[in-house]
Amino acid sequence: MGSPLRSDSTASSASSASAAVPAALPTEEALQTLLSPDGYYKYLAIPKPEPGAHGPKYQAAMAAGGAPVDSGDGVDLERVKKNYRRLSLKHHPDRPTGDAECFRMLNRAKVVLSSPKLRREYDLVGLDLEDDLEDEGHQEDGSAAPKREGEDGGEAHHEDAKDESKSKTETVMGHLASATLAAVLQVVVRTALMGVVSTLISRYTILTFLAVGLLAFLSTKMYAAVKAQLGPDVKVTLPMMKDVLSPLVIALGILCMYRGRRFVVAAAGDAASGVAGDSTAQSEGETYLDWSWTFHFGEVMVMTCFIANSFEKRSVPLTVVYAVVSFLLSLFLGGRFWRYLTMLGFEGVIALLVVLAFPIMEMILESIVEEKMRKVGEKIRKHDERTRELLRRKHEEGTKVKVER
């Protein structure tokens, strides 16, 4: 029953005196202190800074949910290193009084108190919530054994923790923003490519047949690669040919778009009006239809292939859905340059909103979570104080009983 008393006395002396010297406790008591709320501050005899001790920049960053700019005025980093070296002389595993787990916790305490980001997270609850994750990572890497000199091992561990802290700054919102922005940019690229095919390539004969030839060549190369991968004895089935057929379908769509632009309207001197057949002769006075259902069919084919190629999973129902979406989009676009340009502008606005909105949402959510964590930390600290007070009273009562006897 003596450990709560000694831990309380150590904690009170550590928080009251600004130049207190840390007292090395036995292994069990040291672990109990380190694992208690704000135990890193208590055992290393480092006064816990108040929120106002960091200055207006720290408080503004905390209120906004961002990472504070800590210049070291909240915690004396030199004192952290000095007290850590003093305690590591007792707890290093190579010492007779040392223990590997206690030394690891002491090392972790020094890392957390030396890092502004980790210390900020630790101050929310008073507990090191990432200690178990870090321990699992070190066990997987097989780097759990400390170095002979406590100071050198601590410095190396501190550098590893800095790198780990940098990688953990990517939150769920950050990953979601990256995935959303990547998807929007992919749509922008596909739209731009579709616009080039619809408004430029299908309009000129040379570009059309050059694109068709390249797509046919790409399809033959893909077929040869599939055959080489499967082997000569394996029969190629239609599901295996979906990637090979995709360039051919796009080529067919481009040909349909090209042919759809080659329907001529009767010459000005003719009495007939409307479509005068499918002649491609370009005599003087003839004008071509800028849009036709043949062009619309080809545009839907190419657009459907572009959408389907954006996803790994392909099936007949999904292809039908892609075709319906492409049909509706083609009715709006109609092979007109300014409509494609309008759609690209709309997609660019969405990308800009993603870039601006997600960081703000991340800051708001992080601020809400930190406020909740701070309240949880207050309850944990109060519960720990009540538990220690109860143990202290039981210890005093037991001592009185022994004295009376």
Buried (B, 14 or more C-beta within 10 A) or exposed (E): EEBBBBBBEBBEBBBEEEEBEBBBBBBEBBBBBBBBBBBBBBBBBBBBBEEEEBBEEBBEBBEBBBBBEBEEEBBBBEBBBBBBBBBBEBBBBEEEEBBBBBBBBBBBBBBBBBBBBBBBBBBBBBBBEBBEEBBEEBEEEEEEEBBEEBBEBBBBBBEBBBEBBEEBEEEEBEEBBEEBBEBBBEBBEBBBEBBBBBBEBBBEEEBBBEBBEEBEEBBEEBBEEBBEEEEEEEEEEEEBBEBBBBBBBBBBBBBBBBBBBBBBBBEEEEEEEEEBEEEEEEEEEBEBBEBBEBBBBBBBBBBBBBBBBEEEEBEEEEBEBBBEBBBEBBEEBBBBEEBBBEBBEEBEEBBEEBEEEBBEEBBEBBBEEBBEBBEBBBEBBEEBEEEBEEBBEEBEEEEEEEEEE
